[in-house]
Amino acid sequence: MITTEVTYEELAALMKQAAGITVDPQELRQSAESPFDAFGLDSLGLLGIVGELENRYGASLPPDSERCRTPREFLNLVNSTLTAGA
């Protein structure tokens, strides 16, 4: 079971690693309802983040993970899936 949640800081680092997009974690947190494309992240970049999280945590995320539109929606889905032991 996962006891820690994926944070905005981790998401920002993953955006840099998977898509080459630098985003300040504080800006990501403050604009959590903004669409990912406002940060320059497209669906392919989000798919790369999903894959990295699945590898990192050894858990499959729901198929609709890469369809999340905002950072908050994505983190809520990822964290609820990981903490549920999926």
C-alpha positions as CSV (number, residue, x, y, z in Angstrom):
1,M,0.0,0.0,0.0
2,I,1.2,3.5,-0.9
3,T,1.3,5.8,2.1
4,T,2.5,9.0,0.5
5,E,0.7,11.0,-2.1
6,V,2.0,12.3,-5.4
7,T,2.5,16.1,-4.7
8,Y,2.5,19.1,-6.9
9,E,6.2,19.2,-6.5
10,E,6.5,15.6,-7.8
11,L,4.1,16.4,-10.7
12,A,6.2,19.4,-11.7
13,A,9.4,17.2,-11.6
14,L,7.6,14.6,-13.7
15,M,6.5,17.3,-16.2
16,K,10.2,18.2,-16.6
17,Q,11.4,14.6,-16.8
18,A,8.7,13.2,-19.1
19,A,7.9,16.2,-21.3
20,G,10.7,18.7,-20.9
21,I,8.4,21.3,-19.4
22,T,9.6,23.4,-16.5
23,V,6.8,24.5,-14.2
24,D,7.2,26.0,-10.8
25,P,5.4,23.7,-8.3
26,Q,3.9,26.7,-6.5
27,E,2.4,28.0,-9.8
28,L,1.1,24.5,-10.5
29,R,-0.5,24.4,-7.0
30,Q,-2.0,27.9,-7.4
31,S,-3.3,27.1,-10.9
32,A,-4.4,23.6,-10.2
33,E,-7.7,24.1,-12.0
34,S,-6.0,25.4,-15.2
35,P,-5.9,22.9,-18.1
36,F,-2.6,21.1,-18.6
37,D,-2.3,22.7,-22.0
38,A,-2.0,26.1,-20.3
39,F,1.3,24.8,-18.9
40,G,2.4,23.4,-22.3
41,L,1.6,19.8,-21.5
42,D,-0.2,17.8,-24.2
43,S,-1.8,14.4,-23.9
44,L,1.4,12.6,-25.0
45,G,3.3,14.3,-22.2
46,L,0.6,13.3,-19.7
47,L,0.8,9.7,-21.0
48,G,4.5,9.8,-20.3
49,I,3.8,10.9,-16.7
50,V,1.3,8.2,-16.2
51,G,3.8,5.6,-17.4
52,E,6.5,6.9,-15.1
53,L,4.1,6.8,-12.1
54,E,3.0,3.3,-13.0
55,N,6.7,2.2,-13.1
56,R,7.6,4.0,-10.0
57,Y,4.8,2.7,-7.8
58,G,4.2,-0.7,-9.5
59,A,0.5,0.0,-9.9
60,S,-1.7,0.4,-12.9
61,L,-3.5,3.7,-13.2
62,P,-7.0,3.9,-14.7
63,P,-7.2,4.1,-18.5
64,D,-8.7,7.6,-18.2
65,S,-5.7,9.0,-16.3
66,E,-4.2,10.5,-19.4
67,R,-7.5,12.2,-20.1
68,C,-7.5,14.4,-17.0
69,R,-7.7,18.0,-17.9
70,T,-6.2,19.7,-14.9
71,P,-3.4,19.1,-12.3
72,R,-5.9,18.8,-9.5
73,E,-8.1,16.3,-11.3
74,F,-5.0,14.2,-12.2
75,L,-3.5,14.2,-8.7
76,N,-6.9,13.4,-7.2
77,L,-7.3,10.4,-9.5
78,V,-3.7,9.2,-9.1
79,N,-3.7,9.5,-5.3
80,S,-7.0,7.9,-4.8
81,T,-5.9,5.0,-7.1
82,L,-2.5,4.6,-5.4
83,T,-3.9,4.8,-1.8
84,A,-6.6,2.3,-2.7
85,G,-3.8,-0.2,-3.5
86,A,-4.8,-0.5,-7.2
